[in-house]
Amino acid sequence: MLHKPTVQSILKKALWLLAALLLPLQAAGAAAPWGANHVVALTDSTIEDRPRMAAGPGGEMVAVFSLEYDIYATARNAGASVWANPVKITDPSRSLAILPDVAIGSTGIVYTVWTDKRTSFNNDIYFSRSTDAGVTWSANVDIIPTLNRDPNQVEPTIALDPRPGYGNVIYVAYFENPASGQMFVDFSKSTDGGGTWTFQRLAYPAPPVCPNVIYPTCPTIYKIGSLGLAVDAQGRIYLIFDEVGSEDTRIFFTTSNDGGQSWEEMIPLTPLDTCRVAHNPALALGNTGVVYVAYVQTNHTGCDNNATEKIQLKLLRSANEGQNWGNPVLAGLSNQPKDILQNLGLAVLAHGFGVTDDEIVIAWSDYPAKFQLYSIQSKNGGTNWGSPVKISDAAGAENINADFPELVTSNGVVNAIWRDARQNSSLRIPYTAAMAPSLSYGVFLPIVIR
C-alpha cells in the first residue's frame, strides 16, 4: 500500500538532500587538481633561478624574475589568467642582478628586493617599490649600510607586517657570505616604506662540542641556504634556514616579537645526524601562533641507503609560536622516487581555530630525471596525505625541466609559480597555475520534525 507523502516527510527529505549536497566533495587528504598552466612571460633567454610571486589584498598577483641579470616584474589582475608585459625594475647601472623576492602590502604597494653586484662588484641587497601595481618602479636603493658592504650579502627574502597601522614596515632577511666562507644570517628593517633601513647580524648558534660520538672530528660549516621569513597577524617574525656542514645539515629556527630588535635563541629543529640529512626547508603560517616547516630528508653519502629512508618529505608543526614542536610527520610516500635538491614550495590554508583542519600543500621538483613538478596535499593538518600529482599540464607524458616552485595563497586558493621549458627545451620561462578550490566542510542544518 502506497502512503501519500506528508509535508513533514517532504521537508525532511529536502533537508537531508541539502545536507548531502553540502558534504565535503573530497575525502580528507585527497589531492585537489591543478588548473590550466599560464605563461607569465615569454623571453628569448632562460630566466635565472627562483621566480617569485605575491598576492595583493584584492587578489591581484605580481611576479618577479631575473633575466640576463636584470630584474623584471609582471602583474595580473584578480581573476585573470593573462599577465601584463614584463617591466624592468633594475636601473641601467645594474650588474648581475639575481634572486629577487616580492611582497604586496595591504594598500596594494608592491615591494621587491634582490641580490645585485653594481656596488664595487660586491653582492648587496637592493630594493624598489611600485605604487601602481607593478607598472612603474622607484629608483633602486642599496639597503646595506656602507660600513657593512665588505662581505657579500645574497639571497634576500621579504615579509611585511600585516597589522593595521604597520603598512610601512618591511622586513628583509638574507645571507652574509664573506670571503672566509663562514656564512651568517643578516636582517634589515624599514619603518618608512623603504626610505631608510637598519642592519643587524643575527646571533649564530654555537658549533657542536666535538669530537664526540657523532663527530670524531669537528664539522666545518660552509654554507647556509633555503632562508624563510614570515610575519603573523600579531606582528611576530619567524625565520628558518638550513646550515650545511661537512658532516650534516640541520634546520634552524628563531622568532622576534619586537619587530626584529631582539631575537630568541636559534634552535635546531632537526638533530645532528650524519646519515639522515635535513635540508631545503620551507616556512608557512596557519592561524596565529601556528607554524609549519616542510623539508627534505635524505641519506648522507656513505650511510646505508635504506629504501624507506633515502628520500622523504617531512613536516614539522608548532601550535605555540615555535616554543614547542611536534614530531616530524611523513608527507605522503615513505620514499620519493627521485632526489630533491632545490627549494620546496609550502602553502597552508588555515581553517577554524585548531590545526587538525588546516589544508597543507607541498610542491617540489624531482631530480635528476627531467625535473618534473609535483605537489602533495593534506586536508587535516598533515595527518593524512593524498597521492603526489603533477602541477604541469604540458602535453605528453613528461614535463621537462620544471623547477624552483613557490606556492602563494590568495583568497583561499593556492597558486604556484615555477620555471618551465616545455615551449623550448633550451629556454626556461616562468609559468603559473592555481589549485581548484574544493569544498572541505559540510554545513549541517538542525532538522526538527513535529
N, C-alpha and C positions, 0 to 999 in steps of 0.2 A: 504494500500500500504506500503510495506516494504521499508525502506530507508537504503541504503548502508552506514555503519559507516565510518566516515571520520577519518583521522589521528588525528585531533584535539579532536574529541569525544572519541576516544580510549585512547588518552593521558589523557584526563580529568578524565575518569572513573578509569584509573590506578592510578592516583594521589589521587583521593578520596578513593580508596581501600587501598592504602598505609597509608593514614592518619587515616583511620578507624582502621587498624591493630595496629597503634601506639597509639591509645587512651588508657586511663587507663583501666586495666583489672578488677579493683575493685573500687567500689564506695567509696567516702570519708568516713572514719570511719569503713569500713569493716575489720573484723579481719582476718589477714593472718594466715594460718595454720602453725603449728609447724612440723618440720621434725621428723625423727626417733630419739628415745632416745638412748643414748650410755652410757655404764658403764665407769666411769672414773677409778675406782679401785675396785677390788674385795678384800674383807677382811673377816676375821673370827670374827670381832668385830665391833660394831657400831662406826662410826666416830662421833666426837663431833659436837656441833652446828656449823653452818655457814661455809660450804666450800666456797672458793673464787676462782676467775679465772681472768686472764688478757690476753689481746690480744697484740701480737707484731706487729712491723711495716710491716712484710711480711705475716700477717695472722696466724702466729703460735700462739698456746694457751698454757698457763701454769696454772694448778690448784694446790691449796694448801689446806690441811685439817689437822685436829688434830685427831690422832688415838691413844688411850691409852696413852694420854699425851705426845706424840711426834708429831712433825710437819713433814709432808710429802709433796712432790711435784711430779707432773707428767706432762708430756708435750705431745703435739700433733702437728704434722706438719700442715702447711697450707693446707686446703682442705681435710685432712684425718679425719677419724672417730675413729680410734683406738688410744688409749692413751698408752704411754710407761709405763713400770713397775714403781711403785712409788719409790722415793728415799727419805731416811730420811734426814732431814735438821738439826734437833737438835743434839747437841753434846751428848756424853754418859753421861755427868753430868747433863742432864736436869732434871727438876722436875716440873710436872704439866704445860706443855706447851699447850696452847689452843688459840683459836680465832685468827687465822692468817689472814693476808691480803697480797696481791701481786700486783706488777705493773711491766711493761716491758717498758724499755726506747727505744728511737729512734734507738739506736745502737744494740738493742737486749739483753742487760743486764737485768737480772731478779732480782728484789728486793723483799724481804719479811720481814714482822715484825709480832710479836705475843706476847701474854702475857705469862710470864714464872716466876716460883717461885724458881728457883735454888739459887738465892742470899738471903741467910738467911731466906728462905721460905717466902719471901716477893714478891708480884707481881711487876715485872718490865717489860719493853718493850725490847725485843731482836730483833736483825737484822741479816740477812745474805743475800748474793747475789750470783748469778751464772752467769758466763761469757760464758757458753757453753749450753745455752738453757735448764737449769734445770737438767743437768746430774750430775754435782758436785757443791758443795756449800762451801762458805767461812766459816771460824770459826765464831761461834756465838758471837755477841757483845751486851752487855748491853748498850743501848743508854741513860739511865738515869744517870746523874752525881751522884757520891757517896753522896753528900750533900742533894740530893733530893729523895733519895730512901726510906726514912722512910714511907711516905704514899704509898698506893698501887696504881700502875698505871696499867690500864686494857683496853682491847678492842681497840687496835690501828687500825687506817685506814691510808693508804699510798697513796700519789699522787706525781707525777713527774712534773717538769717544762718542758713544751713541746717546748719552744723557742730554736731556733738554738743557740748553744754555751752554753746552760744550761744543758747539758746532765748529769752532775754530781750532780745536785741539787735535793735533796729528801726532801719531807715534810711528817711528821707523826703527826697526832693528836690522842689524847687518853684521857681517863678519869682518874682523880686523886680521889681515894677513901680512904681517911684517916679514922682512927678508929672512929672519931667523927661522921661519917655518912654523913656529908655535902660534896657533890662531886663538883669537878671543872673540867674545860677543860684545858689540857696542850698541848703544841706544841713543837716539836723538828724539827731541820733542819740540813741537812748536805750539804755542798757545794763541797765535795771531794769524792762523790760516796759512802758514808757511813763510811769513815775513822774516822772522828770526828763529834761531834754533839753539837748543842746548845740546851738549855732548857728554857722554859718560861711557867708561868701560865697566862692564859688569864684573862682579867678583867671580873669579873662575874657581870651580871645585878643585880641592887639593888632589894631587895624584895619589894612587893607592900606595900604601906602605908595602914595600917589596925589598927583597924577594919574599915570597910566601908560597903556599901550596899551589895556588893557581898560576902565579907568575914566578918562575925560577929566576928570571931576570926582569928588570923594570921595563914596562912598555913605554914606547915613545908616542906621545900624542902628536899627530902631524896634520890632522885635518878636522874641521867642523863642517857639517853640512845639514841640509834639509831644515832650515830655520822656519819656525811657525810663530805667528803673533796674532792675538785676538783680544778683544775687549768686550766684557759683558755689560748688561743693562745697568749695573751698579757702578761701572767705571773701573772694575778690577781688570788688570792687564795680565795676560797669560802668555808665556814664552816657552817654546821647546826647541831642542836641536839635538843632533846626534854627534857624538865625539868618536872619531875614528882613530884608533891606536894601532900600534904594530902587532898587538895580540888580540884585540877585540874591538867591538863597537858598542857603546852604551847610549841610551837616550836620557837627556837631562830635562828638567822642568823647573820653572820658577814663576812667581807671581809678584805683582806690586799692587798695593791698594791705595797708593797716594800719587797716582799719576806718573810713576816711574822715578820718583825721588829716592825711594829706597826699595830694595828687593829682598824677598825671602831667600833663604839659602837654596842654592841649586841642588836638587835631589835627583839621583838616578832612578828612573822608572823601570829600568831593566838591569839585571845583575851582571857582574863580571863573569863572563863565560867564554872560554876560548873555543868552544865548539858551536854554541848556538849564538849567532851574532844578530843583534837587533839594529836595524838601520832604516833610513828613509821614512821618518815619522811624519805624520800629518795631524794637524790640530783642528778641532771644531768644537763649538759650544752648543749645549742644549738649553734647557731652562736655566735661569740664573743659578750659578754655582755648580752646574753640571758640565763636566769637561770630558771630551773624548779624544783619545790619541790612537791612531792606527799606525801600524808599522809592519815591516817585513822581517821575518826571522829566517835565516839560512844557516847552514852548517859552514863553519870556518874550514878553510883548506887544511887538510891533514887530519881532520876528525872523521869519524865513521859516518859516511853518507847514508844514514838510515832513511829509507824511502819516505817514512812518515814525518821526518824532521827536516828534510832538505830545504824545501821552500814552503813557507806558511805566511798567511796574512793574520795578524793578531790585532786585537782591540783592547785598549785599557779604558776604564771609566772611573771617574771620581764624582761623587754626588755632593761634595762639600768643598768646592773651590780648590781642589787639588791637595787638601790636607791629608786625605786618605785615598787609597786606590784599591780597586778590586783586583782579583786575579786576572791575568790575561785571558781573553776569550778568543778561541779559534774562529776565524771568519771563513765559513764555507769549507772548501776541500781541505783535508788534512795534508795534502801535498799538491801544490800547484804544479802544472805540467812543465813550466819553464822558469827561468830565473827572472828576477825583478830587480833592476839596478837603478831605476830612475825614481822620481818622486811619485808618491801616491796622491790621488785626489780623495778628499773626505768631505761629506756633507751630512748634516743632521737636521731633520725636521722634527722639532720638539712638539709633542702632543701632551696635553694635560699638565699635571704638576709633578708627575713622577718621572722615572727613567725607563720603566719597562714598556712604555708605549712609543718611545722615540723611534723614528724611522731613520735608518743609517744606510748610507750608500758609500762604497769604496770603489775607486777606479784605479786601474793600473795598466801599464804597457808591458807585455811579456818581452823576454829577451832570451836567446839571441835570434829566434826564428821569426823574422818578418815583422816584429813589433806590432802585434795585434792588440787592440784596445778592448779591455773588458771592464765590467762592473759587477758587483755583488751587493745584495740588499738584505737588510733585516728590518722587520716592522715591529719588533718587540725588544728594542734596546740591545740587540746583539745576542739574544737567547737562541733564536733560530735564524737560519740564513737560506736564501734561495740559491739556485744554481747560477754560476757565472754566465753572463750574457754579453754579447758583443755590443759595443756602442755604435760601431760603424755600420752604415747601410750600403757600403760600397758593393758594386756588382762583383760577382764571383765568390769563390769560397773564402778568400782571404782579403784582408785589408792590409796592404803592405806599408810599413813604415809609419804607423800612427804612434805618437809618443808624447811625453810630457803633459799628461792630463791635469786639469784643475776642475773642481766642482764648485758651483756657486748656487746658493738658494735664492729664490725670488718669488714672493707671494705663494709660498707653499709648493713650488716646483724646483726640482734640481736641474741645473744646466751644466753642461760640460763644454770645455774648450780644449783643443789639442792641436798638434801638428799632424799633417796627413799628406801622403804622397800619391794618392790614388789617381790624380789627373796627369801627373808626370812623375815617373819613378825617380827622376833626378832632382825634383823640387819638392820641398815640404812647405805647405801653406796652412794657415790656421782654419780649423773647422769648429762648428758648434753643433750641439744637439740638446734637446730637453727631454726629460723623462715625462711620460704621460702621467698626469696625476691620477691617483686611484682613491676610491672610497675606502677608508680604513676602518671606519667605525659605524655601527648601526645606531639608528635613533629609535628608541622603543617608546611607544605610547601606552599609557595606562588604559587597560581595557576594562570597562565597567559595564556589565550586563545585568540589567534588572529584570 
